[in-house]
Amino acid sequence: DAGVIQSPRHEVTEMGQEVTLRCKPISGHDYLFWYRQTMMRGLELLIYFNNNVPIDDSGMPEDRFSAKMPNASFSTLKIQPSEPRDSAVYFCASSLTALGEVGYTFGSGTRLTVV
Amino acid sequence: GESVGLHLPTLSVQEGDNSIINCAYSNSASDYFIWYKQESGKGPQFIIDIRSNMDKRQGQRVTVLLNKTVKHLSLQIAATQPGDSAVYFCAENKEGKLIFGQGTELSVKP
């Protein structure tokens, strides 16, 4: 298995633009998580899905952020409009269970820079 | 512009020595904990886990200790190698979700 695949690896965009981050989880994993990592806040859970259904989005910072999972093999995290404070590394992770016994598998992340 | 970030706690050890990385968790009801390793430019990677009904669990060169009385978790790495240089995170089960700690940067000197 190729693991969790995220794209793009790097994204530089101007303030106000729409940004879409993409994730392909490991086949057979029922749970998908979106995390954001910054030096100030560390790794923050934004939202997670179970069987393509959003279960908990309490970590989504504000209405500018939205996430979808149209099928078991694809998820997107969208920021519209983007702001400089959204600059961070965004990770997608997938797991067989909610707590990730034997661990979540993380993708390599998307480094977002909003200028 | 971006705010100035906090510096992670750093542990510097000599190659071959043992490393101990500590973590305090917040939720006394947490019943599951995991240690992750994150190398530069990569996502976190699972190292070892432990449930609250255990005090100690051993893996290959790593041992996790859990002290529920003081809500403290530690990761011991035996015979630390340069490839162990990374940021290490503990994570706890909080309300059914894995919540990550701040992280500790381990630097191994050759």
Interface residues (C-beta under 8 A of the other chain):
Chain A: V4 Y35 T38 M39 M40 G42 L43 L45 Y48 D56 P84 R85 S87 F91 A93 A98 L99 G100 E101 V102 G103 Y104 T105 F106 G107 S108 G109
Chain B: G1 E2 S3 G5 L6 L8 Y32 I34 Y36 G41 K42 G43 P44 Q45 F46 D49 F89 N93 G96 K97 L98 I99 F100 G101 Q102 G103
